[in-house]
Amino acid sequence: MTATILVADDDAAIRTVLNQALTRAGYEVRITSNAATLWRWVSAGEGDLVVTDVVMPDENAFDLLPRIKKARPDLPVLVMSAQNTFMTAIRASEKGAYDYLPKPFDLTELIAIIGRALAEPKRKPARLDDDMQDGMPLVGRSAAMQEIYRVLARLMQTDLTLMITGESGTGKELVAKALHDYGKRRNGPFVAINMAAIPRDLIESELFGHEKGAFTGAQNRSTGRFEQAEGGTLFLDEIGDMPMDAQTRLLRVLQQGEYTTVGGRTPIRTDVRIVAATNKDLKHLINQGLFREDLYYRLNVVPLRLPPLRDRAEDIPDLVRHFMQMAEKEGLDGKRFDNEALDVMKAYAWPGNVRELENLVRRLMALYPQDVITREIVDTELRSDVPDSPIDKAAPRSGSLTIAQAVEENMRSYFASFGDNLPPPGLYDRVLTEMEYPLILAALTATRGNQIKAADLLGLNRNTLRKKIRELGVSVYRSSRSA
């Protein structure tokens, strides 16, 4: 039998587009502009799936959803919203929605989700405490962030191991903390450890603990991070800096659910969710013999790549407001950024990503007495980050820079972000490897996903390009109609 889709949206254009697309896909469609009619249909037992907007004239879908789930717990509900925040995705999951789609949405994706929803076994809705719904741990309404929100909402009530990748400063620990705070382990501890910040010969002891006398200086038994995180989440940051011996121990934990302390003999059972993160290319480290391939696949159950700030520049105004509010709560005087200042910030390359933006906002609020932060002030501060730089890195990209100048600009900023320290060793190979991803992505975007044209543009064989797309996990750009 043909499935019937109930559609509720107060936008006539959206209703028309959905009616046509779903009818072409072979479904019976009933459309309405209000929640009251939708509820009448549902309560009468009509429809096999619901597609509804959140904000409607007579009732919010988040208020209607609990009644729908109580009356018909097996009825899948897809929620659409133009209020594209992290909490919208989380509330949709908590209220029992099958999935959440930000507006504008892709029709092909919507139809695919409907097909899965009608075919899959019904899922038990997540549960989120009421006092957690007002927080905003992640900020941004860009398409890139919407996908992050949707993935996190699906993972909240699971214990799947997550691998977060992305450049330094993109917010990997913040994402891991959000996953913990809004997931089923939120009542347990969240414990973070940065592999790059601990001497390599102490990492095993830090992770697994040690017994008295296990090594010189071990005068007492010490608990490790696994024991401290029992029942909660353990965040392993900069996992690519973990030495091989510690990798072997970690692999045993993931395979068998147990570990031994350094110097200990008795296996200890553990109940910890692992979230790992890195800004390195682990596959490249595997090829160099520096990272275990079997451990990589154990950690990379669910991969999540965080976009650099330059790829989500439309989020900068929201992020600036967020950081200003945080600074004001800490006692700094309130400011306002004029539109030209925000335009400069949106055009900047942000080698330090969100962390660099937060530091800039706090600095501007602390050091400048003006009530309004202007373009000139922002321009001055961004230039001062790289002393004597010959390149105006705060200017919008015009295509006048040579490739060499663009690389020089970003490398100066990269070195400057370490202050008086130097970057980790292996910089030459790391730069060459990390250049491939944005280069291939730019070529695919410029050619609208045409791999033949992109290969010709890059001077690569088509099969070589396909191989690199797979290896680097490049998201292939495709033009699609959206509503």
N, C-alpha and C positions, 0 to 999 in steps of 0.2 A: 504493500500500500504506500501511496505517496505521503510523505510527512508534511504536516502543516506547521508553518512558522508564524508565530504571533509577533508582530512588530509594533513597538510603541515609541514614537518620537514626535515632538511638537513642531519639528521643522518639516514643512511640506516637501522641500526638495530632497531631503534625506529619505522620507517615506517613498517618494517616487522612485528614486534610484534603487533602494532596497527591494521594492516590489518588483521592478523590472529584472534586476539581477537574480533574485531568488526564484522568480518564475522561470527564467531561462535555465536555471540550474535544475529545474524539475520539481520544485516544491509548490505546494499550495500555500498562499500567503494571505494573511489577514492583517490589515494595518489600522492603527488608531493614533490619535494625537494626544491621548490622555491616559492616566493611570487607572481611572475608574473603569473604563471599558476593558482595559487589559485584565483587571482583576475579575470582572464579570465573566470574561471568557475562560480564564484559568479556573475559577471556582466552579464553572459549569463543566469542567473536564475537557475543554477544547484545547487543541494545539499539542504538538510534540516537542516544541522548543520555543523559547522566548528570546527575542532580541529587543532590548529596551535602553533608552537613554536614561541617564541618572536624573537630570533636572527636567521635570514636566510641570505644566501649569497647576495641576491639582495636588500632586504628591511626588515626593522624592522617591526614586526607585529603591534607595537603601532602606527606606521605611516600609516599602511594599514587599521587598524580597523575603523578610522573615515570614510573612503571611503566606507567600507563595510556597516557600519551602516546607512550611507546616502543613499546608493543604495538600501539596503534591511534591513530596520530597525527591521524587525521581525525575522531575521536569527540569531539564537543563536551562539555565538562564545566562545569556551573554549580555554583559553590561557595556554600554558605550558612554563616553564622557569627553567633553571638551575641557574639563577641569583635570588636566593631566599631571597629577602629582603622585608621589610615592604612596601617600596615604589613601588616595582614591583606589589604587590597585590593591592595597592591603584591605581596605574596607570591603571592596567587591569580593575578595576571597573570603573574608571573615563572615560576610552575610550569606555566603553559600553560592555565589555566582560560579558558573562553570569556567568562565574566562572574562577578561577585561580587555576592551579595545579602546585606545585613545582616538579621538577625532583630530584630524581626518584619518580615516582608516582605508586599508586596501581591500577592495572587494574580493579579490582572489583569495586573500588570506582569510577573510570572514567566511567565505563559503567552505574553505577547507576546515576551519574550526567547527563549523556547523556539522559537517560530515563526520568529523571525529566525535563530536559530542553525542550525535545520534547513534553512533556505533559502539562507543565505549561503555563499560559498566559504570554505573553511577557512583560518584565519589562523595565521601563524607566531607561536609564543609569544615573549614578551619574554625578555630575559636580564638578571638582576640579580646583581651580585657578592655572594658570601656575606658579605663583611665589611661590607656595607651594610644587612643585614637587622635589626640590633639598634637602629638609630636610630629616633627618633620625632620627625620634624620638625614634624608637625601633631598637635594634641591635640584630642580631643572625640569623643563617641559619639552625639551627637544625630543625628536624621534629616537635618537640614540639612547636617551635616558628612559624613555617609555618602555623600550625593550628590556632594559635592566630591571625596571619595576615589575614587569610581567613575569620575568624569570624568577625573581625573588619571591613574588607572591605564590608561585607554584611550588617553590622549594621550602616554604616556611614550615610545613607540617611533615617534612621528611628528614631523614638523617643522611641523605646522600652527600658524599664527599664533593667539595666544590673547589675548583682551581680558578682563582681570580688572576688575570693578567692585565697588564697596562703599565704605562710609564710611571715613573716616580711622581707622586703628588696627585694622582688621579682619584684617590680616596678608597684604596683597596681595604684598609682596615675599617673604615667607616661602613662600607658595604657588608663586611663580615659581621660587624657589631649589629647592624640593622637586621641581618638574617637571624642572629641569635636573639636579639631583644623582642622580635615579633614572631619567633618560632616556638615550637613546643618545648624547647630546652631553656626558655627564658628565665625559669626559676632556678636554673643552675648557674654556675660561674662562667664568665667569659674570660679566658686567659690568653694573652698574646705574647709571642716571643719572636724577636727579630734575629734571624740567623746571622746577618751581617754585623750585628752589634755585639756579638759574643765571641770571645776567643775560640778558635776552632777546636782546641783540645778540651774545652769545657762544655761544648754543646750537648754531648751525651749525658753528662751529669745534670745539666740544666733541664733537659727534657725528661729524663727517666729517674732522676734522683740518684743518690749514692749511699752506700753503707759506710759506717765508721771504719777507717783504715783502708778504704778502697784505693786511695792514692795518697801521695805526700800532701799533707795539709788537711786531709779529710778527718777531722777530729771528732765529728759527730755525724749521725745519720741525717741526710738532707732529703726533703721531698722534691720531686721534679714537677714540671709543668703538667704532665699527664695526670699525676695524682691531684694536683691543685684544681684541674679542670674536670674532675670526675662528675659525671651527670650533666655536664654543660658542653661548651664549645672551646676547642683549642685552635687558635689562629696561628699558623706557621708562616710568618712573613719572610720574604726573601729566601724562599725554599731552595733556590738555585745555589745559595752559598753553604748549604749543608754538606759536611764532609761525607765521604763514602761510607765510613763505618757507621755513622749515625743514620745514613740512608738505609743501611741493611737492617738496623734495629727498628726503624720506622716501618719498613716493609713488613716485618713480622707482626707489628701491631695491627696493621691494616688487614693482613691475611688471617691472623689467628685471634685477634682481639686480646692480646696479652703481651706483657713486656717484663723484663727483669731490670732491677736497678744496677748501676755500675758497682761491681763487687758483690752483687747478690746472686743467689741461685734459685730462689723460689719464684716461679712465674706469678705475675699479678694480673688478674683480669681487669679490664678497663671498659668503661662505657662513656666514650667521648666522641663528639662529632668533630671531624677534622675539616678545617677550611684552610687551604694553602694559597699563597700569593707570590708572585714574582714579577719583576720588570725585565727579566732576561728571557732569551729564547732557549727553552729547555731542550728542544730537539737538537739545537746546535751543540749544547753541552753534552747531550747523549752521544752525538757523533764524535766529540772530543774525548769521550770516556770519562766525563766528569759528573754525569748523572745517570742513575740506573733507569733503564728503559722500563723495566717491570714496575718500578715505583712510580714512574711518570703516569702509566696507565691506571694505576691504583688511585692516584691523586686526581687525575683528570676525568673523573666520572662525569661531572657537569662542568664544562668550561664556560667561563664568563669573562669576556674582554671588556674592560672599561675604556671608553673613548677618551682621548686627550682633550683638554679644554678647547684647543683650537678647532676641534671638529664639532664642538657644541657651543659655539660663540653666542648663539641666541639665548643661552642660559645665563650669561654673565650678568645682566641686570637683576635677575632673581637672586643670584648668588651674592651680588654686592649688597642687596637689601638684607639678605639673611645675615651676612657677616657684620653689617652695620648694627642690626638689632642685637646680635651677640655682644658686640663691643659696647653698646649703650648699656646693656645689663651689667657690664663689668665696670661702669662708671665713666666711660668716655662720652664727651659731648656729641650730640646728634649732628649729622651733616646731611647734605643733599648733593648728589652728583648730577651735573647738568648733562643734557643729551649728548653734547659733543665729547664730553669726557668719557661717557659710556661708549661712544663710537670708537674712540681711540683704544679703549680697552678691548673692544670686540675685534679690532684689527691686529692686535698684538699677538705674537706667536706663543706666549706662555710656556716657555721650556720647563718651568716648575709647576705647571698645571694649576689645579684648584688651590693647592697649598700656597703657591706663589701669589695667587689672587687674594687669598685671605690675609696673608702677611702685608700685601700692599694696602688693602682697605684699612687694616688696623693702624698701619704707619701713617696713612693720610689723616685718619681721624685723631691720632695722638699728636701729630707734629704741626698741623695747620690750623690756625685759629678761625679761618673763614668758615661761614655757614654753608657756602656752596663750593664744592670741589669742581674746578674748571678743567678744560682740556689742557691748558698750559701747565697746571699743577701735575696732572697725571703724566703728561709728556715728560716733564722734568724728572719725576720719580722713576719712570721706566728707563729713561736714558741713564740715570745714575746707577742703575743696576749693573751696567757694563761700562766702567770708566774708559773714556777716550775711544769708544767704539766709533769707527768711521761710518757706520751704517745706521740710518734712522730706523731702528727696529719698531718704533711705535707708529710709523706711517703705514697707511693701508698698502697692501701688496698691489703693485701696478704692473708687474711683469718686467720691470726695468732691471731687477737684480739678476746677475748671472747666477748660475748654479753654485759656483765657487763662493760668491758673496753670501748667498743664502745659507750655505753650509757653515761658512765662517761666522755668520751672525749667530746661528744657533749653537755652535760649539763654544763661542765666547760666553753665551748665556749659561750653557751647561756647566762649564768650568766655574763660572762665577757662583753658581748655586751651591757649590761645595765650600765656599768661603776660603779659609786658609788651608783646607785639606785638598787632597787629590781624589779624582774618581777611582773606583775599583779597577784593578788591573785587567788587562784584556780589552782595552778600549778600541783598538784598531779593528779587531774582528767583530766586536759588538756594534760599532758604528756601521760597518759594511752590511752586517746582517739586518740591523734595524732600518737601514735605508731602503731595503727591498720592499718592505710592506707598504709604506706610503707611496713609493714610486709606482708599484703595480696598481695600487688602489686609485691613484690619480689618473693613470692611463686608462683604466677601465671606466672610471667616471667620465673622462673626457670623450670616450668613444661609446658612452651609454651602454656599457656592458658587452660590446661587440669584441669578442676575444681575438678574432682574425685581425681587426683593425688595431687593437691594442698590442698584439704581438708585433705587427709591422711597425707601429710607433716606437716600441721599445727595442726593435731590432732582434727579437727573439723568435725561435721556432715556436709554433703554436703549441706543440706537445710540451715543450719546456715551460711555456707560460702556464699551461694547465697544471703541470706538476707543482710549480711554485705557488699557484693559487691554493692548491690542496695543502701543501706543506706549511704555508704561512697563515692559513685560515682567513684568506682575504674574502670579504663579503662582496660578491659580484654585483655591481650596480645594474639595476634593470628599471626601465621606464614602465610605470604601471598607472592605470587609472585609479583614482581614489575618490572617496566621497567625503 
